[in-house]
Amino acid sequence: MSLNFPSDRPIDLACLGRVAVDLYAQQYGSPLEDARSFQMYLGGSSGNVAFGVARLGLRTAMISRVGDEQMGRFVRDTLAREGCDTSQLQTDPERLTALVLLGLKDRDTFPLLFVRENCADMAVRADEISEDFIAGCRALAITGTHLSTPATREASLTALGYARRHGVVRILDIDYRPVLWGLTARGAGENRYVPDAQVTRQLQQVLGEFDLLVGTEEEFLIAGGVPHDLIASLEAVRRASSAVLVVKRGALGCCVIEREIPARIDDAPTFPGERVEVLNVLGAGDAFLSGLLSGLLRGRDWAESTRIANACGAIVVSRHACSAAMPTPA
């Protein structure tokens, strides 16, 4: 199954969702509370993908909001310098740009704080979504986080409706962060999976709107709603959507499921990852998606597109930064 991207449009990929400032501790091997200095980068899953695909040579756009302050200007300028269209990145006069603080405690522990209370990117409104702009895009990628509140959900569904009307390929980055759905303590941003029936319902209500679903095994567990059973969860997702499913499996690489769900995940077409020394896992999925979409939008097949995706993810996990470590074309 191939994705039918329209041709001859001014924007290859528009990203709707989270865009923030990342503050990563510069002290390795210490808890976040012992950090003494931080490096500042562009962040947020959607912002990272818009940046990453632009760095790989395609035309991207960011649909979101930033604050009318220094961090908002940093986000806007960083995206623009990379060639990303920021005409749909609104400036919010009342809310602050979201922040993320990250520690690098050890190879398996990355303490994470999301500072997103009433933040700008969660205030994007449906009436700010331009149908004419969406019509000029080949693909639209939306973060699952923006399905978590009524206002951002309405904005996302509005954008999806315009995309469907104009033949734009629609992509969901499941992007499940339990803390952003109010399911964990605020200091538990590192937690990647908490089962919750309401989250599953909210996701399944819209899965049929997408042509491509991308997520980790844990993210497909929440989308499918069968804890501890990936295949049953994938089958539930398939009942809700005919989209191509790309399951990210970390160091194992990824699986691409175009039609029926296999009896075992290892029976799905699997594309191996690259072995590297891990420094910082945050942003690996954003780099993966950037590489995947850059390949698909150029007409590459799944084997070549996932090879690019796995390579991009491997490069980023071996670096301190996420967005700033995104690779350029070979």
N, C-alpha and C positions, 0 to 999 in steps of 0.2 A: 504494500500500500504506500503510495507516495502522497505527499502533501502538495496540493495544487496552489502554489504561490502565484498571484497575479504578477504580471511584468509591467515595466515602464511606469512605475509610480515613484514619486520623489523620495519616499521614506521606505527603507527596507523593513525596519522594525520599530514599533512604538512600544514603550514599556510603561505600564500603569501600576503604581504601587509605592512601596517603601523607598524613600531616599533620605539619607541621613549623613551625619558626620561620625566616622569611626575614630575612637581614641584608643590606641593599642599601647599597652604598657611596654616600655623598653627594657624592663628588668626581666630576664629569663629565669625561670625556676623559682619564682616567688608568688605568693598569693596576691590577689588584686589589691588587698588593703595595704600591702607593703610596697606597692608601686610608687616610684618617685618622679617619673617622667613618662610622657606619652607622645607617640607620633600620631599626627592627624592625617586622616585619609577620607576620601569620599566613601560612603557606605550605603547600606540599605540594599536589599536583594534586587529590587527593580533598577535602582540607580547603578548598581554594579554591572548588571547585564547590559543596560544601555551604554555604559562606558566600555565594557569589554567587547561588545560587538562593533562599536565604533572603532576601537583600537585595532580590531581585526580587519578594518577597511570598508565596513558597510555604513549605510546612512541610518542613524537611529534618532529617536526622539524620546523625550521624557515627559510623561503626563502625571503631574503630581503637584504638591505644594511645598514651599519652604518658607521660613520666617523672614520678616523684613528686618534682618539683622546680619551680623558678621558671618555666622555659620551658613545662613541661607545664601549669602553672596559667594562664600567659598564653594558651596555645592554647585551653584549655577555656573560659576566661572570654570570650575574643574571639568564639568560636563562639556561646556562650550569649547574649551581649549582642545578637547579630544575630538571635536567635530560633531557632537550630539546637538540636535535641535532642541532648544529650551523654550520655544515660543509657547508651549503648552504647560510650562512649569510656572504655576501661579505663585505670586508673592502674597502671603497671608499677613495682614497688618496686625493681627491679634495674637497669633500663636508662634511658638518657637520651633525652629528646626529640630528634628529628633537627633538624639545622641546615642551612641553605643560605646561602652567602656569594656575593654577586654584585657584579661590577664593571661599570661602564658606560664602556668604553674609547672606542668610537665607534659610529656608527650600525649597523655590522655586526658588532661584536665585544663580547661580553658574557661575560667570564671567569666561570666558575661552579665552585664547590666544594661538593660534597655531603658533609656531615659526618654519616655515617649508619652508622658502624661499630657493629654489634650494637645498633641503635637501637630505641626502643620500638615504633614503628609496624610494624616488621618482625617483631614477636613476637606479633602477634595469632594466636589459636589457634582451631581449629575448635570446641572445646567451649565457647568464649565466644560463639559465634553463636547467637542466640535465634531459634528458629523462630517463636515467637509474635510477636516484634517484626517480623521480616521479613514475616509474614502481614499486618501492619498497614500495609504500605507499598504505594504504587502503582507505584514504580519503584525499581530497585537499580542503581547505577553502580559499577563496579569498575575499578581501575587495572590495566593490564597489568603494572606492576612487581610486583604481588602474585601474579603467576604465576611469579615467578623463583626462589623458594625452596620447598622441600617444605612447610614449615609454613604459610606464607602462601597457597600454592597450595591446600592442603587446606582452609584456612579459606574461601577464595574459592569453591571448589567446593561446600563445605557450604552457604554462603549462596545460591549459584546453585540448588542442589537445592531448598532451601526456597522460593526465589522461584518456580521453575517449578511446584512443587506448589500454590502459592497464587495463580497467575495474575499474578505481579508482572512487569512489563516489565523485561527485563535488558539493561543497556547496558555495553559495553566501551569505555573510554577507553584506546586502545592505549598511549599514554604511554611511548614507547620512549626510554629513556635508556641508551645502551650502557654507560656507566660503572657503572650500577646492576646490570648483568648481568655485571660483571667483564670487560668487553671492551676497556677503554681504561685508560690510566694514570689515577690518581685525580685528577690535576689537569686532566683533559680532560673535565670535566663538560659543557662547551659542545657537544661533539660529539654530533650528533643521529642519525647513521646509521653503523653498522658491520654489514655483512652477516654473518650467522651461522646456519648450518643448524640448530644445536641450538635456538636461540631460536625460529626459525620453526617447528620441530616442536612445541615446547612451546606456542606460541600456537595452531597449527592444531588441536591436540588438543582445544581448548576453544572454538573459534570457533562451533561449532554450538550452544553453550549460550546464545547471545545473540540478542536481537531487533534490536539496533542496534549497529553498530560505527562508531566515530568516530576518525579519525586524519589525520595529514598524509600527503602523498605518500610521504615516507620511511618513515612508520610502516606504510603499506600495502605498501611494498616488503619490509619485514622480515616482515610477516604473511603475505605471499604467497610470499616466498622466491625471487623472480627479480630479482637485482640489475640496476638500470638499465632495467628494463622494467615500467612501472607497469601497463599493460593486462594483461600476462601474470600479474603478481602479483595484480591484482584478480580475474582469472579463477580463480586458485588459491584465493583467499579465497572466491569464490562456490561453488566445488566443496565447500568445507568448511562453508559456512554459507549459509542463506537470508535472513540478516539484511539490513536496510536498511544501506547503506554511505554514510557521509558523509565525503567527502574534503576536508580543509581545504587551500586553495591560497594561503594568505597574502593578499597584496593583490588577487589575482584573485577572492577570495571562496571559494566552496565548491561542490562537486557533490554531488547526491543520487542514488544509484543504488539503485532499489527492486527491480529484477529483473535482466535480462540486462546483461552488461558490454558497453559500446559498443566499436566498433573504435578510437575515439580518445577520450581523456578530454574533449576539447573538445565531443564530441557528447553527453555526459551533461548532464542538466538542471543548469544553472549559475546560481548566484545571486551577483551581483557584490558585492565588498566595498566598504568606505568608504575614501576616500583621506585619510590623515592624516600628520602629521609624526611619525615614529617616535622615541620616546625610549628605551623599554625593551621588548624583545620577550618577556621572560619573563612567563608568565602569560596571554599572548594566547589560547592554546588553552583554558585553563581558563575564561576569560571567555566565549569562544565557546560552549563546551559549556553553561555556565550559562544563557546566553541561549537557546540552542537548546532545552534541556530545559524552561525556563520557558514557552516558547511551546507546545511539544508537550503539556505537562501541562495547559495551559489549553485544549487542543482546537484550537489554531491549525493551519493547513495548513503544508506544507513551505516555501512561499514566504514566509509571514509569520514563521515560526519562524527560518528562516535569515536573514531581514532583521534580526531582533532579535539573533541570534547574531553576525552580522558587525558590527553596531553596537557591541555589548558588547566584542568583540575590539578594534575600532578605538579605543574610549575608553581601554581599559587600556594599549595599546601607546603611547599618547601621554602616559602618566603615569609617575611614578617607581615607584609601588607596583603590586602585582597585586591582592590581596584588598581592600585599603583603597580602591582606585580602582574597584571594581566599581560599576556604576551602579544606581540605584533605578528603579522603573517610571516611565514617562513620565507 
